[in-house]
Amino acid sequence: MRISVIGCGYLGAVHAACMAELGHDVVGLDVDEARIESLAAGRAPFHEPGFPELLARNVESGRLRFTTDPSLIADSEIHFIGVGTPQLDGALAADLRYVDAAIETVMDHAAPRTEGRPVLVAGKSTVPVGTAQRLADRLAGSGKNIILAWNPEFLREGYAVQDTLHPDRLVYGLPEDRGQGDVAKAILDECYATPLADGTPLVVANYPTAELVKVAANSFLATKISFINAMAELCEATGGDVSRLAEAIGHDDRIGKKFLQAGIGFGGGCLPKDIRAFMARAEELGVDEALTFLREVDAINLRRRHHAVELAEEAAGGSVAGARVAVLGITFKPDTDDLRDSPALDIAMRLRDRGARLVVADPAAGDELRRRHPGLDVADSVEDAVREADVVMVLTPWRDYLDLDPEALGDLVATRTIIDGRNVLDPRRWHDAGWNYHGMGRGVSAW
Ligand code: UGA
């Protein structure tokens, strides 16, 4: 099929490359010239495992092109909308200006269909419920025979390629008009023929359900993380061990083990802004009480950052002012170079504001950190970061950090004090090597 993908960020660029991998003829459109230049040359502009190879292969094959010229989307049968919906400045709500601009671009540049099936716009961006209907009405006024489906995306950064090629489910939000809906479904079925043939579950629903599925999923995940972090607070107050607690409750299939990793909390470009935009939308709809709990989810999450700063202060003897603090891992999670709303970066900056002599290391984000924060001391290796440190903090659980050797590191630091912000180190091992180990809701215990 001839496909356009409007917006070539994490979501759009990966989606475009994966659609080409499935055999479609794809053009990715974005207004960011540097990004398009890089993508068009087959160079990944962000860190995502498996993406560079996929991108290079499909650009090379000629099935995948990238452009800033909207006229190149004229012949597409499907236009995927993958632009960002960031949090508005000074408000909880989402900023929809890029989605609206993408719809205008399609209306301006799609060739009018006088015969044959209509052109399909498939929304992938995360939007407040009600947006799809508004956009469908706008497209209906174009006179170009363009229909809309909402097709939310559930990919995780770090697994974006795998999640797009082998999604755990596909969701189509279709128009109430049954005739239009059948056509939209047939077009999407053709597009996703490979994952559907592989047995990917498909859920078909109306627009509001499809929009809600996306924010409901992210809200549930955020709630799971804040739930276990609330338990961490209880463990901190009582001497309990939140990792053992999570293991024990996770054996109950109804609860499950995943997304119960307590620590410094969730960040990134999605979970934090999505729960806030969801609350803002619920308020507009007059059902804010239904989501009051998400305020608590947000508050628990932000308290974890504060708690990590306090732990560092205590560990440094009451104040970090003048103390050398080494932070290992700055991205919002491993296997990405994404710094958006990163709890690790937030904590590092707060420590710096309190006078810490901060040095940071990160396997993927070093260059970006140097560019964004010219004054920041960014080390090239763990060894360089921890040399003469008074406090070492592991804040993003990159694989490289999980097997750190407490003995070898102990020879480099000034004081053997470690804060395990993600509960990924073995407390006993670090303790036995003479370190003061501080976890997030767990310490060193006989059990
Ligand atoms: C999240 C969702 O998981 C995806 O399904 C969704 O498609 C995506 O948002 C989106 O809306 O685009 P992502 O932002 O890539 O994906 O990150 P997650 O893997 O969900 O992790 C979010 C944050 O939670 C990270 O900071 C991570 O460190 C933290 N986390 C995760 C925990 O603190 N504990 C856990 O147990 C799991």
Residues whose N, C-alpha, C, O or C-beta is under 5 A from the ligand:
A	BS01	UGA	E153 F154 L155 R156 E157 I225 F259 L260 Q261 G265 F266 G267 G268 C270 L271 F332 K333
